[in-house]
């Protein structure tokens, strides 16, 4: 699981993911969203 910061609002597995907030999703989904500019990866500190 990786953390992403959403650029847009979307529904994912029945949940509403809001723009500007950070969520944890699986790596394959995160890579798709980053490639589509729907989200950006968040570095975990």
Phi and psi in degrees as a GROMACS rama.xvg file:
@    title "Ramachandran Plot"
@    xaxis  label "Phi"
@    yaxis  label "Psi"
@TYPE xy
-128.985  159.448  UNK-2
-99.6769  137.251  UNK-3
-130.243  148.811  UNK-4
-105.135  122.991  UNK-5
-75.4381  137.31  UNK-6
-93.4153  -20.9727  UNK-7
-134.987  167.816  UNK-8
-91.7152  134.79  UNK-9
-149.706  161.328  UNK-10
-99.9808  136.455  UNK-11
-141.263  116.039  UNK-12
51.4459  43.8607  UNK-13
81.3026  -1.58133  UNK-14
-105.573  151.018  UNK-15
-96.4738  116.768  UNK-16
-98.7904  119.683  UNK-17
-92.3858  149.102  UNK-18
-62.8379  139.559  UNK-19
88.1628  -8.55288  UNK-20
-103.564  158.921  UNK-21
-102.373  132.959  UNK-22
-134.304  160.49  UNK-23
-107.901  124.088  UNK-24
-134.387  169.099  UNK-25
-69.8555  158.353  UNK-26
-62.7878  -38.4453  UNK-27
-63.962  -44.0359  UNK-28
-64.4109  -43.8486  UNK-29
-58.6562  -44.399  UNK-30
-63.81  -40.0527  UNK-31
-63.0273  -45.9097  UNK-32
-64.822  -40.2016  UNK-33
-65.9549  -42.9157  UNK-34
-62.7712  -33.4389  UNK-35
-89.422  1.22262  UNK-36
64.4545  26.015  UNK-37
-83.2538  -23.228  UNK-38
-154.111  167.997  UNK-39
-125.749  149.279  UNK-40
-70.5472  144.37  UNK-41
-111.391  127.271  UNK-42
-71.6369  131.644  UNK-43
-89.1185  125.036  UNK-44
